[in-house]
Amino acid sequence: MDKTELKNKVNSIVADVLKIDTKAIKETDSPETINKWTSLFHVLIIDKIEKEFDISFDFDELIEIESVNDIYNSLYKKLK
């Protein structure tokens, strides 16, 4: 999977969990820029990503994920 496909899939997951338009997702988006992105939705986003990509983030990785871009980067590292 190339980076564009990965980003599109992550955007789709984030949009699905938050019930927003996929086209509205930006790399810089985070709980601070999307009101619906609460701590519960953060957990649901991570859970869905782990299931979709058959990976598991460890605690240190999880605390580093604070935005859509962080999700891209962490996931890309996992899939290398």
Beta strands, then each sheet from edge to edge (+ up, - down):
end
